[in-house]
Amino acid sequence: MSSLTAVSFEDRIDQLWQAVAAGDEHAATTVVFETLGDGATAERVLLDLIASVQRKVGEEWATNRMTVAQEHAATAINDRAVAALSHHYAAHTARARGRVTVACVDGEWHGLPARILAEVLKLRGWSVDYLGAQVPPAHLITHVHQTGPDLVALSSSIATRLPTAHAAITAVQATNTPVLVGGAAFGAHGQYARLLRADIWAPDAAAAADRLEQKPFPQPQLAHQPIDDLPHLADQEYTMVARTHTSLVRTVMAGLEDRYPAMRDYTAQQRQHTAEDIAHFVEFLATALYTNDAELFTGFLTWTAGILTSRGVPARSLCPALDILGEELKDFPRAALMLTQATDHLIGTRSVIASDSRNSG
């Protein structure tokens, strides 16, 4: 039985967080190996220590308490801590269960979750090819043909990568290789994994490793294309919004100064953040059209409203942007409906918040 107590493990999480926040790779690696010395397994260090700290890194960035550069540096240190742990156990890991390819979908640069999955699978006896972040489907398929894995595991944390993930899933399945998917992009309950007809979905690395022990794997779903899986794509709304992404962002930016006069006093940095936020709106709207799920768009906007508030930008600034988008896309029924529903939701949420604030006063 491990001698590690819950309290001491929480202390180790705090120590690792302090190390990565300070950019101290040596201290971070020391914490990892001291946790092993406490009696924690390598898998627990990966899943409960490093992964926990990485989630905090993401939360700190989202609430503007960590810059993009600091987030990248912290992630890099966590990645090197994983590498040090992997090197330490490399000679003790058997390779008998089979071969798995682990990769991030094209455009997904959050590679650490996939890296942690790869290391957990190695610890459980799998031979793993970890291809890293942002793997184009063509390169992935070439690797599959060259190595013949028993399964391909695809990771994505951002929902806007779902169309690319769909292309990768269908391409891999066409080689008669089953596909496991995981990451926040596929939905809290795997709803988008099912929509895109992945063979297996797992909510986290531990669940993925557990599922892989349940051989045989399901037979991949052969000979299907995105239009076969998602008949609503025939209306071309997704294609048109995706193709006009840049012009839509420019139109919204140009119109916001008239509808939201406070924007005229924005600093250059605030303008940049606004343009980035609008670009994300359009990307998530396009993805919602791809999946035909309005909640995907509404949920993103609700999350964004909270982030903007934490950054000192009023959430009400979202509504004029949505109005302008709605006018530009008035001839697109599904897009127009999604924008209307999202605006109504934001207005309702703000009303509830205002009411609660008045009542508490």
C-alpha positions as CSV (number, residue, x, y, z in Angstrom):
1,M,0.0,0.0,0.0
2,S,1.2,3.5,-0.8
3,S,2.6,5.5,2.1
4,L,1.4,8.7,0.4
5,T,-1.4,10.5,2.2
6,A,-4.0,12.7,0.6
7,V,-2.6,15.7,2.4
8,S,0.9,15.2,1.2
9,F,-0.2,14.6,-2.3
10,E,-2.1,17.9,-2.3
11,D,1.1,19.5,-1.1
12,R,3.0,18.0,-4.0
13,I,0.4,19.4,-6.4
14,D,0.9,22.8,-4.9
15,Q,4.7,22.4,-5.1
16,L,4.5,21.5,-8.7
17,W,2.2,24.4,-9.5
18,Q,4.6,26.8,-7.8
19,A,7.5,25.3,-9.8
20,V,5.8,25.6,-13.2
21,A,4.4,29.0,-12.4
22,A,7.9,30.2,-11.6
23,G,9.3,28.6,-14.8
24,D,11.6,26.4,-12.7
25,E,12.1,23.1,-14.6
26,H,14.5,21.6,-12.1
27,A,12.2,22.2,-9.2
28,A,9.3,20.7,-11.2
29,T,11.2,17.6,-12.1
30,T,12.3,17.2,-8.5
31,V,8.7,17.4,-7.3
32,V,7.8,14.6,-9.7
33,F,10.5,12.2,-8.5
34,E,9.9,13.1,-4.8
35,T,6.2,12.2,-5.4
36,L,7.4,8.8,-6.7
37,G,9.6,8.5,-3.6
38,D,6.5,9.1,-1.5
39,G,5.0,5.9,-2.9
40,A,2.8,7.2,-5.7
41,T,2.7,5.2,-8.9
42,A,4.0,6.7,-12.1
43,E,0.5,6.6,-13.5
44,R,-0.9,8.5,-10.6
45,V,1.9,11.1,-11.0
46,L,0.9,11.5,-14.6
47,L,-2.9,11.7,-14.1
48,D,-3.3,13.2,-10.6
49,L,-0.2,15.4,-10.3
50,I,1.0,16.7,-13.7
51,A,-2.5,16.7,-15.4
52,S,-4.0,18.4,-12.4
53,V,-1.4,21.2,-12.5
54,Q,-1.9,21.5,-16.2
55,R,-5.6,22.1,-15.8
56,K,-4.8,24.9,-13.3
57,V,-2.5,26.4,-15.9
58,G,-5.4,26.5,-18.4
59,E,-7.7,28.1,-15.8
60,E,-5.1,30.7,-14.9
61,W,-4.7,31.7,-18.5
62,A,-8.5,31.8,-19.1
63,T,-9.0,34.2,-16.3
64,N,-6.1,36.5,-17.4
65,R,-3.9,35.7,-14.4
66,M,-1.3,34.1,-16.7
67,T,-0.1,35.5,-20.1
68,V,0.0,33.3,-23.2
69,A,3.8,33.2,-22.9
70,Q,3.6,32.1,-19.3
71,E,1.1,29.5,-20.2
72,H,3.3,28.1,-22.9
73,A,6.3,28.1,-20.6
74,A,4.4,26.3,-17.8
75,T,3.1,23.7,-20.3
76,A,6.6,23.2,-21.7
77,I,7.9,22.5,-18.2
78,N,5.1,20.0,-17.5
79,D,5.9,18.3,-20.8
80,R,9.6,18.0,-19.9
81,A,8.6,16.6,-16.5
82,V,6.6,13.9,-18.4
83,A,9.6,13.2,-20.6
84,A,11.8,12.8,-17.5
85,L,9.3,10.4,-16.0
86,S,9.1,8.5,-19.3
87,H,12.8,8.1,-19.5
88,H,13.0,6.8,-16.0
89,Y,10.6,4.0,-16.6
90,A,11.4,3.2,-20.3
91,A,13.6,0.2,-19.4
92,H,11.0,-1.3,-17.1
93,T,8.0,-1.2,-19.5
94,A,7.0,-4.4,-21.3
95,R,5.7,-4.1,-24.9
96,A,3.4,-7.1,-25.5
97,R,-0.2,-5.9,-25.7
98,G,-0.1,-4.4,-29.2
99,R,0.6,-1.1,-31.0
100,V,-1.2,2.2,-30.7
101,T,-0.7,5.5,-32.5
102,V,-1.5,8.6,-30.4
103,A,-1.9,11.9,-32.2
104,C,-3.6,15.3,-31.9
105,V,-5.9,16.3,-34.8
106,D,-4.6,18.9,-37.2
107,G,-4.8,22.4,-35.8
108,E,-4.8,21.1,-32.2
109,W,-1.6,22.4,-30.5
110,H,-2.5,21.2,-26.9
111,G,-0.3,18.2,-27.1
112,L,0.2,17.4,-23.4
113,P,-3.1,15.5,-22.8
114,A,-2.2,13.2,-25.7
115,R,1.3,12.8,-24.4
116,I,0.1,11.8,-21.0
117,L,-2.2,9.2,-22.6
118,A,0.8,7.8,-24.6
119,E,2.8,7.5,-21.4
120,V,-0.1,5.8,-19.5
121,L,-0.4,3.3,-22.3
122,K,3.3,2.6,-22.3
123,L,3.1,1.9,-18.5
124,R,0.4,-0.6,-19.2
125,G,2.4,-2.5,-21.7
126,W,1.5,-1.0,-25.1
127,S,4.0,-0.1,-27.8
128,V,3.1,3.5,-28.6
129,D,3.9,5.9,-31.4
130,Y,3.3,9.4,-30.2
131,L,3.0,11.8,-33.1
132,G,2.5,15.0,-31.2
133,A,0.4,18.0,-31.8
134,Q,-1.2,19.2,-35.1
135,V,-0.9,16.1,-37.2
136,P,-2.4,16.5,-40.7
137,P,-4.6,13.6,-41.8
138,A,-2.4,12.8,-44.8
139,H,0.6,12.4,-42.5
140,L,-1.4,10.4,-40.1
141,I,-2.6,8.0,-42.8
142,T,1.0,7.6,-44.1
143,H,2.1,6.6,-40.7
144,V,-0.8,4.1,-40.3
145,H,0.1,2.4,-43.6
146,Q,3.7,2.2,-42.6
147,T,3.3,0.9,-39.1
148,G,-0.1,-0.9,-39.0
149,P,-1.2,0.0,-35.5
150,D,-4.0,-1.9,-33.7
151,L,-5.7,1.4,-33.0
152,V,-5.3,5.1,-33.5
153,A,-6.1,7.4,-30.6
154,L,-6.9,11.0,-31.5
155,S,-7.0,13.9,-29.1
156,S,-8.6,17.4,-29.3
157,S,-9.4,19.9,-26.7
158,I,-11.0,22.6,-28.9
159,A,-14.5,22.0,-30.4
160,T,-13.6,24.1,-33.5
161,R,-11.3,21.2,-34.5
162,L,-14.3,18.8,-34.9
163,P,-14.5,19.1,-38.7
164,T,-10.8,18.3,-39.0
165,A,-11.2,15.5,-36.5
166,H,-14.1,14.1,-38.5
167,A,-11.9,14.0,-41.6
168,A,-9.1,12.2,-39.7
169,I,-11.6,9.7,-38.2
170,T,-13.0,8.7,-41.6
171,A,-9.6,8.5,-43.2
172,V,-8.2,6.2,-40.5
173,Q,-11.2,4.0,-40.5
174,A,-10.8,3.6,-44.3
175,T,-7.5,1.8,-43.5
176,N,-9.6,-0.7,-41.5
177,T,-8.1,0.7,-38.2
178,P,-10.4,1.5,-35.3
179,V,-10.3,5.0,-33.8
180,L,-10.5,6.1,-30.2
181,V,-11.1,9.8,-29.5
182,G,-10.8,11.9,-26.4
183,G,-10.5,15.4,-25.1
184,A,-12.9,18.3,-24.4
185,A,-13.7,18.8,-28.1
186,F,-15.7,15.6,-28.2
187,G,-18.2,16.7,-25.5
188,A,-18.5,16.1,-21.8
189,H,-20.4,12.9,-22.5
190,G,-18.8,12.0,-25.8
191,Q,-21.8,13.3,-27.9
192,Y,-19.6,14.6,-30.7
193,A,-17.6,11.4,-30.8
194,R,-20.8,9.5,-31.5
195,L,-21.9,12.1,-34.0
196,L,-18.7,11.8,-35.9
197,R,-18.9,8.0,-35.7
198,A,-15.6,7.3,-33.8
199,D,-15.3,3.7,-32.8
200,I,-14.5,4.4,-29.1
201,W,-14.7,7.5,-26.9
202,A,-13.0,7.9,-23.5
203,P,-13.4,10.8,-21.1
204,D,-9.8,10.7,-19.9
205,A,-6.5,8.9,-20.2
206,A,-7.3,6.4,-17.5
207,A,-10.6,5.5,-19.0
208,A,-9.0,5.2,-22.4
209,A,-6.3,2.8,-21.1
210,D,-9.0,0.7,-19.3
211,R,-11.0,0.5,-22.5
212,L,-8.0,-0.7,-24.5
213,E,-7.7,-3.6,-22.2
214,Q,-11.1,-4.9,-23.4
215,K,-10.1,-6.5,-26.6
216,P,-11.2,-7.1,-29.3
217,F,-11.6,-3.6,-30.5
218,P,-14.8,-2.8,-32.5
219,Q,-14.7,-3.0,-36.2
220,P,-14.1,0.4,-37.8
221,Q,-17.0,2.0,-39.7
222,L,-15.9,1.8,-43.3
223,A,-16.8,3.7,-46.4
224,H,-18.6,6.7,-44.9
225,Q,-18.0,10.4,-45.6
226,P,-18.9,13.6,-43.6
227,I,-22.0,14.2,-45.8
228,D,-23.1,10.6,-45.1
229,D,-22.8,11.1,-41.3
230,L,-24.2,14.7,-41.3
231,P,-26.8,15.2,-43.9
232,H,-27.5,18.7,-42.8
233,L,-24.2,19.8,-44.4
234,A,-26.0,19.7,-47.7
235,D,-27.3,23.2,-47.1
236,Q,-23.8,24.5,-47.4
237,E,-24.2,26.9,-44.4
238,Y,-21.1,25.5,-42.7
239,T,-19.0,25.8,-45.8
240,M,-20.1,29.4,-46.5
241,V,-19.5,30.6,-43.0
242,A,-16.1,28.8,-42.8
243,R,-15.0,30.3,-46.1
244,T,-16.0,33.8,-45.3
245,H,-14.5,33.8,-41.8
246,T,-12.1,36.6,-42.3
247,S,-14.6,39.0,-44.0
248,L,-17.2,38.3,-41.3
249,V,-14.7,39.2,-38.5
250,R,-13.8,42.5,-40.4
251,T,-17.4,43.4,-40.8
252,V,-18.2,42.9,-37.2
253,M,-15.2,44.9,-36.1
254,A,-16.2,47.7,-38.4
255,G,-19.8,47.8,-37.1
256,L,-19.0,47.5,-33.4
257,E,-17.8,51.1,-33.1
258,D,-21.2,52.4,-34.1
259,R,-23.1,50.0,-31.9
260,Y,-20.8,50.0,-28.9
261,P,-19.3,53.5,-28.7
262,A,-17.1,52.5,-25.7
263,M,-15.0,50.5,-28.1
264,R,-13.7,53.8,-29.6
265,D,-11.6,54.3,-26.4
266,Y,-10.2,50.7,-26.5
267,T,-6.4,50.4,-26.3
268,A,-4.6,48.5,-29.1
269,Q,-4.5,45.5,-26.9
270,Q,-8.2,45.6,-26.2
271,R,-8.9,45.9,-29.9
272,Q,-6.7,42.9,-30.5
273,H,-8.5,40.8,-27.9
274,T,-11.9,41.9,-29.3
275,A,-10.9,40.8,-32.8
276,E,-9.6,37.5,-31.4
277,D,-12.9,37.0,-29.5
278,I,-15.0,37.7,-32.7
279,A,-12.8,35.3,-34.7
280,H,-13.6,32.6,-32.1
281,F,-17.3,33.5,-32.3
282,V,-17.3,32.8,-36.1
283,E,-15.3,29.6,-35.6
284,F,-17.6,28.2,-33.0
285,L,-20.7,29.2,-35.1
286,A,-19.2,27.4,-38.0
287,T,-18.6,24.3,-35.8
288,A,-22.1,24.5,-34.4
289,L,-23.4,24.5,-38.0
290,Y,-21.2,21.5,-38.8
291,T,-22.5,19.5,-35.8
292,N,-26.0,21.1,-36.1
293,D,-25.8,21.7,-32.3
294,A,-26.8,25.2,-31.2
295,E,-25.8,24.5,-27.7
296,L,-22.2,24.2,-28.7
297,F,-22.3,27.9,-29.8
298,T,-24.4,29.1,-26.9
299,G,-22.2,27.3,-24.4
300,F,-19.1,28.9,-25.8
301,L,-20.6,32.4,-25.7
302,T,-21.7,31.9,-22.0
303,W,-18.1,30.8,-21.2
304,T,-16.7,33.8,-23.1
305,A,-19.0,36.2,-21.2
306,G,-17.5,35.0,-18.0
307,I,-14.0,35.3,-19.2
308,L,-14.6,38.9,-20.6
309,T,-16.1,39.9,-17.2
310,S,-12.9,38.7,-15.5
311,R,-10.9,40.8,-17.9
312,G,-12.9,44.0,-17.2
313,V,-14.8,43.9,-20.5
314,P,-18.6,43.9,-19.9
315,A,-20.5,40.8,-21.2
316,R,-23.1,43.1,-22.9
317,S,-20.5,43.9,-25.5
318,L,-21.2,40.5,-27.0
319,C,-24.7,41.3,-28.1
320,P,-23.9,44.0,-30.7
321,A,-21.4,41.6,-32.3
322,L,-24.0,38.9,-32.4
323,D,-26.5,41.3,-34.0
324,I,-24.1,42.3,-36.7
325,L,-23.3,38.7,-37.4
326,G,-27.0,38.0,-37.6
327,E,-27.5,40.7,-40.2
328,E,-24.7,39.4,-42.3
329,L,-26.1,35.8,-42.1
330,K,-29.8,36.6,-42.4
331,D,-30.1,34.3,-45.5
332,F,-28.7,31.3,-43.6
333,P,-31.6,29.9,-41.5
334,R,-29.7,27.6,-39.2
335,A,-27.0,30.3,-38.5
336,A,-29.6,33.0,-37.9
337,L,-31.5,30.8,-35.5
338,M,-28.4,29.9,-33.5
339,L,-27.4,33.6,-33.2
340,T,-30.9,34.5,-32.0
341,Q,-30.9,31.7,-29.5
342,A,-27.5,32.7,-28.2
343,T,-28.4,36.3,-27.9
344,D,-31.6,35.5,-26.0
345,H,-29.7,33.2,-23.7
346,L,-27.1,36.0,-22.9
347,I,-29.8,38.5,-22.2
348,G,-31.6,36.1,-19.9
349,T,-28.4,35.2,-18.1
350,R,-27.6,38.9,-17.6
351,S,-31.1,39.6,-16.3
352,V,-30.8,36.8,-13.7
353,I,-27.4,38.1,-12.6
354,A,-28.7,41.6,-12.3
355,S,-31.7,40.4,-10.3
356,D,-29.6,38.4,-8.0
357,S,-27.3,41.4,-7.4
358,R,-30.3,43.6,-6.6
359,N,-31.8,41.1,-4.2
360,S,-28.6,40.5,-2.4
361,G,-28.2,44.3,-1.9
